[in-house]
Amino acid sequence: DAEDCHTNYIPVCGSNGDTYQNECFLRRAACKHQKEITMVSRGPCYSGT
């Protein structure tokens, strides 16, 4: 079963360009989609305009 993540909002930016609520959510998404998603930075991803 998916690991239980705490819901603290400590945003991280994934290598796929998505912002995750915290590092745990990033790992869970990587597992769910069977992809390797790494944390590229702490804090939300910035959409470059």
C-alpha distance matrix in Angstrom:
0.0 3.8 6.3 8.8 12.0 15.4 17.4 20.5 22.3 23.1 23.2 22.9 24.1 22.1 24.0 23.3 25.4 22.8 22.7 19.5 19.4 18.7 17.7 14.1 13.8 15.7 13.4 10.3 12.8 14.0 10.7 10.3 14.0 14.2 17.1 18.5 19.1 21.1 22.5 26.1 27.2 26.5 27.2 26.8 27.9 31.4 32.3 35.5 38.3
3.8 0.0 3.8 6.4 8.8 12.4 14.2 17.2 18.7 19.4 19.4 19.1 20.4 18.6 20.8 20.1 22.0 19.3 19.0 15.7 15.6 14.9 14.1 10.5 10.1 12.0 10.1 6.8 9.5 11.1 8.5 8.2 12.0 12.7 15.0 16.1 16.1 18.0 19.1 22.7 23.6 22.8 23.5 23.0 24.1 27.7 28.7 32.0 34.8
6.3 3.8 0.0 3.8 6.2 9.7 12.2 14.9 16.8 17.3 17.8 17.7 19.6 18.2 20.6 20.6 22.2 19.5 18.6 15.0 14.4 13.1 12.1 8.3 9.1 11.4 9.3 7.0 10.6 12.0 9.9 10.7 14.3 14.7 16.3 16.6 16.2 17.4 17.9 21.6 22.2 21.0 21.9 22.0 23.6 27.2 28.7 31.9 34.9
8.8 6.4 3.8 0.0 3.8 6.7 9.2 12.1 14.5 15.6 16.7 17.3 19.7 19.0 21.9 21.9 22.9 19.8 18.3 14.6 13.0 12.0 12.0 8.4 9.1 12.2 11.1 9.0 12.2 14.3 12.9 13.2 16.7 17.7 19.0 19.1 18.1 19.0 18.8 22.4 22.4 20.6 21.1 21.3 23.3 26.9 28.5 31.9 34.7
12.0 8.8 6.2 3.8 0.0 3.7 6.1 8.7 10.9 11.8 13.0 13.9 16.6 16.4 19.6 19.9 20.4 17.3 15.3 11.5 9.6 8.4 8.9 5.7 6.6 10.0 9.8 8.4 11.3 13.6 13.2 13.7 16.8 18.0 18.6 18.2 16.6 17.0 16.2 19.6 19.1 17.1 17.4 17.8 20.1 23.6 25.5 28.9 31.7
15.4 12.4 9.7 6.7 3.7 0.0 3.8 5.7 8.8 10.2 12.3 14.0 17.2 17.8 21.3 21.8 21.8 18.6 15.9 12.3 9.4 8.3 9.9 7.8 8.8 12.2 12.6 11.8 14.4 16.8 16.8 17.3 20.1 21.4 21.7 21.1 19.0 18.9 17.4 20.5 19.4 16.7 16.7 17.5 20.3 23.6 25.9 29.2 31.9
17.4 14.2 12.2 9.2 6.1 3.8 0.0 3.8 6.2 8.7 10.5 13.0 16.0 17.1 20.8 20.9 20.4 16.9 14.1 10.7 7.3 7.6 10.4 9.2 8.9 12.3 13.7 12.8 14.5 17.3 17.9 17.8 20.3 22.2 22.3 21.8 19.3 19.3 17.5 20.2 18.7 16.0 15.1 15.4 18.4 21.4 23.5 27.0 29.5
20.5 17.2 14.9 12.1 8.7 5.7 3.8 0.0 3.8 6.0 8.8 11.7 15.1 16.9 20.7 21.3 20.3 17.2 13.8 10.9 7.3 7.0 10.1 10.1 10.5 13.1 14.9 14.9 16.4 18.9 19.9 20.3 22.5 24.2 23.7 22.7 19.9 19.2 16.8 19.1 17.0 13.8 12.9 13.9 17.3 20.1 22.7 26.0 28.5
22.3 18.7 16.8 14.5 10.9 8.8 6.2 3.8 0.0 3.8 5.8 9.2 12.5 14.8 18.5 19.0 17.5 14.5 10.9 8.7 5.2 6.1 9.7 10.8 10.3 12.3 14.9 15.2 15.9 18.4 20.1 20.3 21.9 23.8 22.9 21.9 18.6 17.9 15.1 16.9 14.6 11.4 9.7 10.4 13.9 16.5 19.1 22.4 24.8
23.1 19.4 17.3 15.6 11.8 10.2 8.7 6.0 3.8 0.0 3.8 6.6 10.2 12.8 16.4 17.6 16.1 13.7 10.1 8.3 5.9 4.9 7.7 9.9 10.3 11.2 13.8 15.0 15.7 17.5 19.5 20.4 21.6 23.2 21.7 20.2 16.8 15.4 12.3 13.9 11.4 8.0 7.0 8.8 12.3 15.1 18.1 21.0 23.8
23.2 19.4 17.8 16.7 13.0 12.3 10.5 8.8 5.8 3.8 0.0 3.8 6.9 9.7 13.3 14.2 12.5 10.1 6.5 5.5 4.7 4.9 7.5 10.2 9.5 9.6 12.8 14.1 13.9 15.6 18.2 18.9 19.5 21.2 19.5 18.0 14.5 13.3 10.2 11.4 9.1 6.4 4.7 5.4 8.7 11.7 14.5 17.5 20.4
22.9 19.1 17.7 17.3 13.9 14.0 13.0 11.7 9.2 6.6 3.8 0.0 3.8 6.4 9.9 11.4 10.1 8.5 5.7 5.4 6.8 5.8 6.2 9.6 9.2 7.8 10.9 13.1 12.6 13.5 16.4 17.5 17.7 19.0 16.8 15.0 11.3 9.8 6.5 7.7 6.0 4.4 4.7 5.4 7.3 10.8 13.6 16.3 19.6
24.1 20.4 19.6 19.7 16.6 17.2 16.0 15.1 12.5 10.2 6.9 3.8 0.0 3.8 6.7 8.2 6.6 6.0 4.6 6.4 9.1 8.9 8.8 11.9 10.9 8.5 11.7 13.9 12.4 12.8 16.3 17.2 16.6 17.9 15.2 13.5 9.7 8.4 5.7 5.7 5.2 6.1 6.2 5.2 4.8 8.5 10.8 13.3 16.8
22.1 18.6 18.2 19.0 16.4 17.8 17.1 16.9 14.8 12.8 9.7 6.4 3.8 0.0 3.8 5.3 5.5 5.4 6.1 7.1 10.6 10.1 8.9 11.4 10.1 6.8 9.5 11.8 10.0 9.6 13.3 14.4 13.4 14.4 11.5 9.8 6.0 5.6 4.6 5.6 7.4 9.0 9.9 8.8 7.6 11.0 12.4 14.8 18.3
24.0 20.8 20.6 21.9 19.6 21.3 20.8 20.7 18.5 16.4 13.3 9.9 6.7 3.8 0.0 3.8 5.4 7.4 9.3 10.8 14.3 13.8 12.2 14.4 13.3 9.7 11.5 14.0 11.8 10.4 14.2 15.4 13.6 14.1 10.6 8.7 5.6 5.3 6.0 5.6 8.7 11.5 12.7 11.6 9.4 12.1 12.8 14.4 18.0
23.3 20.1 20.6 21.9 19.9 21.8 20.9 21.3 19.0 17.6 14.2 11.4 8.2 5.3 3.8 0.0 3.8 5.6 8.8 10.6 14.3 14.7 13.6 15.3 13.3 10.0 12.1 13.7 10.7 9.8 13.6 13.9 11.6 12.9 9.7 9.1 6.5 8.1 9.1 9.1 11.7 13.9 14.3 12.3 9.8 12.2 12.0 14.0 17.1
25.4 22.0 22.2 22.9 20.4 21.8 20.4 20.3 17.5 16.1 12.5 10.1 6.6 5.5 5.4 3.8 0.0 3.8 6.7 9.7 13.3 14.2 13.9 16.1 13.9 11.1 14.1 15.5 12.6 12.7 16.4 16.5 14.6 16.3 13.3 12.6 9.5 10.1 9.7 8.9 10.4 12.4 12.0 9.4 6.5 8.5 8.3 10.6 13.8
22.8 19.3 19.5 19.8 17.3 18.6 16.9 17.2 14.5 13.7 10.1 8.5 6.0 5.4 7.4 5.6 3.8 0.0 3.8 6.4 10.0 11.4 11.8 13.6 10.9 8.8 12.2 13.1 10.2 11.3 14.8 14.5 13.3 15.6 13.2 13.0 9.6 10.6 9.8 10.2 11.0 11.9 11.0 8.1 6.6 9.3 9.6 12.8 15.6
22.7 19.0 18.6 18.3 15.3 15.9 14.1 13.8 10.9 10.1 6.5 5.7 4.6 6.1 9.3 8.8 6.7 3.8 0.0 3.8 6.8 8.5 9.8 11.9 9.5 8.2 12.0 13.0 11.1 12.7 15.9 15.8 15.4 17.6 15.6 14.9 11.2 11.4 9.4 10.1 9.7 9.4 7.9 5.2 5.5 8.8 10.2 13.6 16.5
19.5 15.7 15.0 14.6 11.5 12.3 10.7 10.9 8.7 8.3 5.5 5.4 6.4 7.1 10.8 10.6 9.7 6.4 3.8 0.0 3.8 5.3 6.9 8.4 5.9 5.7 9.4 10.0 8.9 11.1 13.7 13.8 14.3 16.4 14.9 14.3 10.9 11.2 9.4 11.3 10.9 9.8 8.9 7.4 8.9 12.4 14.0 17.4 20.3
19.4 15.6 14.4 13.0 9.6 9.4 7.3 7.3 5.2 5.9 4.7 6.8 9.1 10.6 14.3 14.3 13.3 10.0 6.8 3.8 0.0 3.8 7.1 8.1 6.2 7.8 10.9 11.1 11.0 13.6 15.6 15.7 16.8 19.0 18.0 17.3 14.1 14.1 11.9 14.0 12.7 10.6 9.3 8.6 11.3 14.4 16.5 19.9 22.5
18.7 14.9 13.1 12.0 8.4 8.3 7.6 7.0 6.1 4.9 4.9 5.8 8.9 10.1 13.8 14.7 14.2 11.4 8.5 5.3 3.8 0.0 3.8 5.5 5.5 6.7 9.1 10.2 11.1 12.9 14.7 15.6 17.0 18.5 17.4 16.1 13.0 12.3 10.0 12.6 11.3 9.0 9.0 9.7 12.3 15.8 18.2 21.3 24.3
17.7 14.1 12.1 12.0 8.9 9.9 10.4 10.1 9.7 7.7 7.5 6.2 8.8 8.9 12.2 13.6 13.9 11.8 9.8 6.9 7.1 3.8 0.0 3.8 5.5 5.1 6.4 8.7 10.0 10.8 12.6 14.3 15.6 16.3 15.1 13.3 10.5 9.4 7.6 10.9 10.4 9.0 10.4 11.4 13.2 16.9 19.3 22.1 25.4
14.1 10.5 8.3 8.4 5.7 7.8 9.2 10.1 10.8 9.9 10.2 9.6 11.9 11.4 14.4 15.3 16.1 13.6 11.9 8.4 8.1 5.5 3.8 0.0 3.8 5.3 5.2 6.1 8.6 9.9 10.6 12.2 14.3 15.0 14.7 13.5 11.5 11.4 10.6 14.1 14.1 12.7 13.8 14.4 16.2 19.9 21.9 25.0 28.1
13.8 10.1 9.1 9.1 6.6 8.8 8.9 10.5 10.3 10.3 9.5 9.2 10.9 10.1 13.3 13.3 13.9 10.9 9.5 5.9 6.2 5.5 5.5 3.8 0.0 3.8 5.5 4.9 6.1 8.5 9.8 10.3 12.1 13.8 13.4 13.0 10.7 11.5 10.9 14.2 14.3 13.2 13.5 13.1 14.5 18.1 19.7 23.0 25.9
15.7 12.0 11.4 12.2 10.0 12.2 12.3 13.1 12.3 11.2 9.6 7.8 8.5 6.8 9.7 10.0 11.1 8.8 8.2 5.7 7.8 6.7 5.1 5.3 3.8 0.0 3.8 5.4 5.2 6.3 8.7 9.9 10.7 11.9 10.7 9.8 7.0 7.8 7.7 11.0 11.8 11.6 12.5 12.0 12.6 16.3 17.8 20.8 24.0
13.4 10.1 9.3 11.1 9.8 12.6 13.7 14.9 14.9 13.8 12.8 10.9 11.7 9.5 11.5 12.1 14.1 12.2 12.0 9.4 10.9 9.1 6.4 5.2 5.5 3.8 0.0 3.8 5.5 5.1 6.2 8.6 10.0 10.2 9.6 8.5 7.2 8.1 9.1 12.8 14.1 14.1 15.6 15.5 16.1 19.8 21.3 24.1 27.4
10.3 6.8 7.0 9.0 8.4 11.8 12.8 14.9 15.2 15.0 14.1 13.1 13.9 11.8 14.0 13.7 15.5 13.1 13.0 10.0 11.1 10.2 8.7 6.1 4.9 5.4 3.8 0.0 3.8 5.4 5.1 6.1 8.6 9.6 10.2 10.5 9.6 11.5 12.4 15.9 17.1 16.8 17.6 17.1 17.8 21.4 22.5 25.6 28.6
12.8 9.5 10.6 12.2 11.3 14.4 14.5 16.4 15.9 15.7 13.9 12.6 12.4 10.0 11.8 10.7 12.6 10.2 11.1 8.9 11.0 11.1 10.0 8.6 6.1 5.2 5.5 3.8 0.0 3.8 5.4 5.0 6.1 8.1 8.2 9.2 8.0 10.7 11.9 14.9 16.4 16.6 17.1 15.8 15.8 19.2 19.8 22.9 25.8
14.0 11.1 12.0 14.3 13.6 16.8 17.3 18.9 18.4 17.5 15.6 13.5 12.8 9.6 10.4 9.8 12.7 11.3 12.7 11.1 13.6 12.9 10.8 9.9 8.5 6.3 5.1 5.4 3.8 0.0 3.8 5.5 5.4 5.7 5.0 5.6 5.4 8.5 10.8 13.7 16.0 16.9 18.0 17.1 16.6 20.0 20.6 23.3 26.4
10.7 8.5 9.9 12.9 13.2 16.8 17.9 19.9 20.1 19.5 18.2 16.4 16.3 13.3 14.2 13.6 16.4 14.8 15.9 13.7 15.6 14.7 12.6 10.6 9.8 8.7 6.2 5.1 5.4 3.8 0.0 3.8 5.6 4.9 6.6 7.9 8.9 11.6 13.9 17.2 19.3 19.8 21.1 20.3 20.2 23.6 24.3 27.0 30.0
10.3 8.2 10.7 13.2 13.7 17.3 17.8 20.3 20.3 20.4 18.9 17.5 17.2 14.4 15.4 13.9 16.5 14.5 15.8 13.8 15.7 15.6 14.3 12.2 10.3 9.9 8.6 6.1 5.0 5.5 3.8 0.0 3.8 5.5 7.9 10.3 10.8 14.0 16.0 19.0 21.0 21.4 22.0 20.7 20.5 23.8 24.0 26.9 29.6
14.0 12.0 14.3 16.7 16.8 20.1 20.3 22.5 21.9 21.6 19.5 17.7 16.6 13.4 13.6 11.6 14.6 13.3 15.4 14.3 16.8 17.0 15.6 14.3 12.1 10.7 10.0 8.6 6.1 5.4 5.6 3.8 0.0 3.8 5.4 8.6 9.5 13.1 15.6 18.0 20.4 21.4 22.0 20.4 19.5 22.5 22.3 24.9 27.6
14.2 12.7 14.7 17.7 18.0 21.4 22.2 24.2 23.8 23.2 21.2 19.0 17.9 14.4 14.1 12.9 16.3 15.6 17.6 16.4 19.0 18.5 16.3 15.0 13.8 11.9 10.2 9.6 8.1 5.7 4.9 5.5 3.8 0.0 3.8 6.9 9.2 12.6 15.7 18.2 21.0 22.3 23.5 22.3 21.3 24.4 24.4 26.8 29.6
17.1 15.0 16.3 19.0 18.6 21.7 22.3 23.7 22.9 21.7 19.5 16.8 15.2 11.5 10.6 9.7 13.3 13.2 15.6 14.9 18.0 17.4 15.1 14.7 13.4 10.7 9.6 10.2 8.2 5.0 6.6 7.9 5.4 3.8 0.0 3.7 6.1 9.6 12.8 15.0 18.0 19.7 21.1 19.9 18.6 21.5 21.6 23.6 26.6
18.5 16.1 16.6 19.1 18.2 21.1 21.8 22.7 21.9 20.2 18.0 15.0 13.5 9.8 8.7 9.1 12.6 13.0 14.9 14.3 17.3 16.1 13.3 13.5 13.0 9.8 8.5 10.5 9.2 5.6 7.9 10.3 8.6 6.9 3.7 0.0 3.8 6.4 10.0 12.1 15.4 17.3 19.2 18.5 17.3 20.3 20.9 22.8 26.1
19.1 16.1 16.2 18.1 16.6 19.0 19.3 19.9 18.6 16.8 14.5 11.3 9.7 6.0 5.6 6.5 9.5 9.6 11.2 10.9 14.1 13.0 10.5 11.5 10.7 7.0 7.2 9.6 8.0 5.4 8.9 10.8 9.5 9.2 6.1 3.8 0.0 3.8 6.8 9.0 11.9 13.8 15.4 14.7 13.6 16.8 17.6 19.7 23.1
21.1 18.0 17.4 19.0 17.0 18.9 19.3 19.2 17.9 15.4 13.3 9.8 8.4 5.6 5.3 8.1 10.1 10.6 11.4 11.2 14.1 12.3 9.4 11.4 11.5 7.8 8.1 11.5 10.7 8.5 11.6 14.0 13.1 12.6 9.6 6.4 3.8 0.0 3.8 6.1 9.1 11.2 13.5 13.6 12.7 15.9 17.4 19.2 22.8
22.5 19.1 17.9 18.8 16.2 17.4 17.5 16.8 15.1 12.3 10.2 6.5 5.7 4.6 6.0 9.1 9.7 9.8 9.4 9.4 11.9 10.0 7.6 10.6 10.9 7.7 9.1 12.4 11.9 10.8 13.9 16.0 15.6 15.7 12.8 10.0 6.8 3.8 0.0 3.8 5.7 7.4 10.0 10.6 10.2 13.6 15.7 17.6 21.3
26.1 22.7 21.6 22.4 19.6 20.5 20.2 19.1 16.9 13.9 11.4 7.7 5.7 5.6 5.6 9.1 8.9 10.2 10.1 11.3 14.0 12.6 10.9 14.1 14.2 11.0 12.8 15.9 14.9 13.7 17.2 19.0 18.0 18.2 15.0 12.1 9.0 6.1 3.8 0.0 3.8 7.2 9.5 10.1 8.8 11.5 13.7 14.9 18.7
27.2 23.6 22.2 22.4 19.1 19.4 18.7 17.0 14.6 11.4 9.1 6.0 5.2 7.4 8.7 11.7 10.4 11.0 9.7 10.9 12.7 11.3 10.4 14.1 14.3 11.8 14.1 17.1 16.4 16.0 19.3 21.0 20.4 21.0 18.0 15.4 11.9 9.1 5.7 3.8 0.0 3.8 6.3 7.9 7.7 10.3 13.3 14.7 18.4
26.5 22.8 21.0 20.6 17.1 16.7 16.0 13.8 11.4 8.0 6.4 4.4 6.1 9.0 11.5 13.9 12.4 11.9 9.4 9.8 10.6 9.0 9.0 12.7 13.2 11.6 14.1 16.8 16.6 16.9 19.8 21.4 21.4 22.3 19.7 17.3 13.8 11.2 7.4 7.2 3.8 0.0 3.8 6.8 8.4 11.1 14.5 16.4 19.8
27.2 23.5 21.9 21.1 17.4 16.7 15.1 12.9 9.7 7.0 4.7 4.7 6.2 9.9 12.7 14.3 12.0 11.0 7.9 8.9 9.3 9.0 10.4 13.8 13.5 12.5 15.6 17.6 17.1 18.0 21.1 22.0 22.0 23.5 21.1 19.2 15.4 13.5 10.0 9.5 6.3 3.8 0.0 3.8 6.7 9.0 12.5 14.8 17.8
26.8 23.0 22.0 21.3 17.8 17.5 15.4 13.9 10.4 8.8 5.4 5.4 5.2 8.8 11.6 12.3 9.4 8.1 5.2 7.4 8.6 9.7 11.4 14.4 13.1 12.0 15.5 17.1 15.8 17.1 20.3 20.7 20.4 22.3 19.9 18.5 14.7 13.6 10.6 10.1 7.9 6.8 3.8 0.0 3.8 6.3 9.4 12.2 15.1
27.9 24.1 23.6 23.3 20.1 20.3 18.4 17.3 13.9 12.3 8.7 7.3 4.8 7.6 9.4 9.8 6.5 6.6 5.5 8.9 11.3 12.3 13.2 16.2 14.5 12.6 16.1 17.8 15.8 16.6 20.2 20.5 19.5 21.3 18.6 17.3 13.6 12.7 10.2 8.8 7.7 8.4 6.7 3.8 0.0 3.7 6.4 9.1 12.3
31.4 27.7 27.2 26.9 23.6 23.6 21.4 20.1 16.5 15.1 11.7 10.8 8.5 11.0 12.1 12.2 8.5 9.3 8.8 12.4 14.4 15.8 16.9 19.9 18.1 16.3 19.8 21.4 19.2 20.0 23.6 23.8 22.5 24.4 21.5 20.3 16.8 15.9 13.6 11.5 10.3 11.1 9.0 6.3 3.7 0.0 3.8 6.0 8.9
32.3 28.7 28.7 28.5 25.5 25.9 23.5 22.7 19.1 18.1 14.5 13.6 10.8 12.4 12.8 12.0 8.3 9.6 10.2 14.0 16.5 18.2 19.3 21.9 19.7 17.8 21.3 22.5 19.8 20.6 24.3 24.0 22.3 24.4 21.6 20.9 17.6 17.4 15.7 13.7 13.3 14.5 12.5 9.4 6.4 3.8 0.0 3.8 6.2
35.5 32.0 31.9 31.9 28.9 29.2 27.0 26.0 22.4 21.0 17.5 16.3 13.3 14.8 14.4 14.0 10.6 12.8 13.6 17.4 19.9 21.3 22.1 25.0 23.0 20.8 24.1 25.6 22.9 23.3 27.0 26.9 24.9 26.8 23.6 22.8 19.7 19.2 17.6 14.9 14.7 16.4 14.8 12.2 9.1 6.0 3.8 0.0 3.8
38.3 34.8 34.9 34.7 31.7 31.9 29.5 28.5 24.8 23.8 20.4 19.6 16.8 18.3 18.0 17.1 13.8 15.6 16.5 20.3 22.5 24.3 25.4 28.1 25.9 24.0 27.4 28.6 25.8 26.4 30.0 29.6 27.6 29.6 26.6 26.1 23.1 22.8 21.3 18.7 18.4 19.8 17.8 15.1 12.3 8.9 6.2 3.8 0.0
